[in-house]
Amino acid sequence: MEILILGGGASGMMAALSASEAPDRRVTLLERQARVGRKLLSTGNGRCNLSNLNLDLSHYHGQCPQFAQAAFAQFPVEKTLSYFQDLGLITVSEPSGRLYPYSNQANSVVDVLRLAMTQRGIRVLTGWEAIKIWKKGTGFLVKTNQTDLAADRLIVACGGAAGSKLGGTQSGYSLLKALGHHLSPLSPSLVQIKTDPTYPRSLKGIRAEAHIQLCRSSQILAQRLGEIQFTDFGLSGPAIFDISRAVSTQAGNLQVILDFFPSYSFAQVTTFLVHKQETFPSLPADTLFTGMLHNRLGQCILSFAGIPHQMPLEQLSQKDLQTLVHGAKAFPLAVTGTLGMDQAQVTAGGMLTREFDAETLESKLIPGLYACGEVLDIDGDCGGYNLQWAWSSGYLAGKTLSKEGFHDSHP
Ligand SMILES: Cc1cc2nc3c(=O)[nH]c(=O)nc-3n(C[C@H](O)[C@H](O)[C@H](O)COP(=O)(O)OP(=O)(O)OC[C@H]3O[C@@H](n4cnc5c(N)ncnc54)[C@H](O)[C@@H]3O)c2cc1C
């Protein structure tokens, strides 16, 4: 049986390896870029956060996140790690549950996949781009930028539109739409958010631990605790990435509320400030948060509260202190959007999962056609969840084909 896999990213390489587990399968992997695993090399800031010990469906999104359950049941985190260990990759976990290669190098992950494909005799064609797919008899004909290729079974593993500089493309969506499949709306996820830049710009580069609430009027749409980073145009950092999906998929006037003292109540922060005022009455107001927050962040809260920076602490009124505590625990920023697909790590939206069988990843519309990875309408939170979906879905699509009887199952 000739199996053709379109896309040499995380899910495509995993699909190629699992499909080739049956000796009578001839597997060809097509990659339009000059090398396989280009995006993988940039994951996790070059360290590749390849999975997470806290895998749970609550970390996944899309019109039907439950669709991913069958793939995770077949290829859970433990099986993924032992599979990689068999390929020679040792992994380590962080206290947060995030998993990385022991080498801390994303290229270790790409290398073990690449070497295993060579060992298995998988034909890897780089610089080959699939342009159109035709159903031909019980199989397929694929037009490429080189020559046409025929296959008995086809797996579309072309990824999503996010990270376009690293190979993110709409190509997979177009190929599948031309075959009759449907696409849900696409938007960038795991991406920086844009806000009123006035305060963030003055804090550019500063990191802080904060509790973030994304709100529309009094409604809380998303919230996270974690590190944020101020930028020229707004906010970045892991906790911001996690609420970015809600920003790019929600309409209306959005606002983020930042709590820079998430472990302390309003009353406790008030006590800290009153103590500071009483102990250092003649110091200028811009020292009020010294020892508690980054100095520039403290000064920014002072500006937000409209307090002159040189005013002696003893002159701060009760009302001034209340405004300052409010700025420290509920700093509001108007949200204007997110950066685009170029900067996003993952695409929210994709090919409708209800048109695929969750147990096999075969198309319900075109027998013999499969899809896996980000091209489908499944996206995960920051923390290794997207790659775990790529591994599990790639494995499932390939495994289904390695077990399938010859041509007769598809009239
Ligand atoms: C900067 C960045 C950092 C990230 N970090 C993490 C992380 O640490 N942990 C995590 O879990 N996730 C991370 N992600 C997300 C993760 O990389 C993706 O979700 C994952 O790679 C998706 O796998 P995939 O196989 O579906 O797609 P991809 O890995 O994108 O692979 C698709 C491949 O198909 C090729 N292709 C597309 N169209 C065609 C065609 N017509 N013909 C031939 N080839 C084609 C593309 O060139 C590409 O190589 C990150 C993403 C980015 C952009």
PDBQT file of the ligand as one rigid body, heavy atoms in Angstrom, charges set to zero:
ROOT
HETATM    1  C1  LIG A 501       7.212  30.015  17.432  1.00  0.00    +0.000 C 
HETATM    2  C2  LIG A 501       6.374  28.803  17.813  1.00  0.00    +0.000 A 
HETATM    3  C3  LIG A 501       6.659  28.168  19.002  1.00  0.00    +0.000 A 
HETATM    4  C4  LIG A 501       5.865  27.072  19.391  1.00  0.00    +0.000 A 
HETATM    5  N1  LIG A 501       6.184  26.420  20.553  1.00  0.00    +0.000 NA
HETATM    6  C5  LIG A 501       5.449  25.340  20.931  1.00  0.00    +0.000 A 
HETATM    7  C6  LIG A 501       5.815  24.591  22.083  1.00  0.00    +0.000 A 
HETATM    8  O1  LIG A 501       6.837  24.847  22.733  1.00  0.00    +0.000 OA
HETATM    9  N2  LIG A 501       5.003  23.541  22.438  1.00  0.00    +0.000 N 
HETATM   10  C7  LIG A 501       3.893  23.199  21.711  1.00  0.00    +0.000 A 
HETATM   11  O2  LIG A 501       3.196  22.257  22.089  1.00  0.00    +0.000 OA
HETATM   12  N3  LIG A 501       3.572  23.848  20.577  1.00  0.00    +0.000 NA
HETATM   13  C8  LIG A 501       4.328  24.881  20.157  1.00  0.00    +0.000 A 
HETATM   14  N4  LIG A 501       4.011  25.533  18.990  1.00  0.00    +0.000 N 
HETATM   15  C9  LIG A 501       2.884  25.005  18.169  1.00  0.00    +0.000 C 
HETATM   16  C10 LIG A 501       3.331  23.750  17.398  1.00  0.00    +0.000 C 
HETATM   17  O3  LIG A 501       4.589  23.987  16.795  1.00  0.00    +0.000 OA
HETATM   18  C11 LIG A 501       2.315  23.368  16.333  1.00  0.00    +0.000 C 
HETATM   19  O4  LIG A 501       1.032  23.274  16.881  1.00  0.00    +0.000 OA
HETATM   20  C12 LIG A 501       2.703  22.027  15.679  1.00  0.00    +0.000 C 
HETATM   21  O5  LIG A 501       3.961  22.133  15.045  1.00  0.00    +0.000 OA
HETATM   22  C13 LIG A 501       1.647  21.582  14.673  1.00  0.00    +0.000 C 
HETATM   23  O6  LIG A 501       2.106  20.418  14.036  1.00  0.00    +0.000 OA
HETATM   24  P1  LIG A 501       1.608  20.069  12.569  1.00  0.00    +0.000 P 
HETATM   25  O7  LIG A 501       2.340  18.870  12.150  1.00  0.00    +0.000 OA
HETATM   26  O8  LIG A 501       0.145  20.074  12.529  1.00  0.00    +0.000 OA
HETATM   27  O9  LIG A 501       2.077  21.335  11.712  1.00  0.00    +0.000 OA
HETATM   28  P2  LIG A 501       3.531  21.862  11.391  1.00  0.00    +0.000 P 
HETATM   29  O10 LIG A 501       4.482  21.446  12.446  1.00  0.00    +0.000 OA
HETATM   30  O11 LIG A 501       3.362  23.310  11.102  1.00  0.00    +0.000 OA
HETATM   31  O12 LIG A 501       3.932  21.096  10.070  1.00  0.00    +0.000 OA
HETATM   32  C14 LIG A 501       3.234  21.261   8.853  1.00  0.00    +0.000 C 
HETATM   33  C15 LIG A 501       4.222  21.085   7.743  1.00  0.00    +0.000 C 
HETATM   34  O13 LIG A 501       3.539  20.946   6.513  1.00  0.00    +0.000 OA
HETATM   35  C16 LIG A 501       4.253  21.629   5.504  1.00  0.00    +0.000 C 
HETATM   36  N5  LIG A 501       3.294  21.919   4.421  1.00  0.00    +0.000 N 
HETATM   37  C17 LIG A 501       2.248  22.761   4.468  1.00  0.00    +0.000 A 
HETATM   38  N6  LIG A 501       1.571  22.730   3.317  1.00  0.00    +0.000 NA
HETATM   39  C18 LIG A 501       2.205  21.837   2.529  1.00  0.00    +0.000 A 
HETATM   40  C19 LIG A 501       1.969  21.365   1.213  1.00  0.00    +0.000 A 
HETATM   41  N7  LIG A 501       0.957  21.813   0.466  1.00  0.00    +0.000 N 
HETATM   42  N8  LIG A 501       2.818  20.441   0.689  1.00  0.00    +0.000 NA
HETATM   43  C20 LIG A 501       3.867  20.002   1.427  1.00  0.00    +0.000 A 
HETATM   44  N9  LIG A 501       4.136  20.402   2.670  1.00  0.00    +0.000 NA
HETATM   45  C21 LIG A 501       3.309  21.313   3.224  1.00  0.00    +0.000 A 
HETATM   46  C22 LIG A 501       4.768  22.860   6.227  1.00  0.00    +0.000 C 
HETATM   47  O14 LIG A 501       5.873  23.426   5.548  1.00  0.00    +0.000 OA
HETATM   48  C23 LIG A 501       5.139  22.284   7.586  1.00  0.00    +0.000 C 
HETATM   49  O15 LIG A 501       6.473  21.862   7.661  1.00  0.00    +0.000 OA
HETATM   50  C24 LIG A 501       4.791  26.623  18.576  1.00  0.00    +0.000 A 
HETATM   51  C25 LIG A 501       4.543  27.274  17.362  1.00  0.00    +0.000 A 
HETATM   52  C26 LIG A 501       5.333  28.350  16.967  1.00  0.00    +0.000 A 
HETATM   53  C27 LIG A 501       5.041  29.032  15.665  1.00  0.00    +0.000 C 
ENDROOT
TORSDOF 0
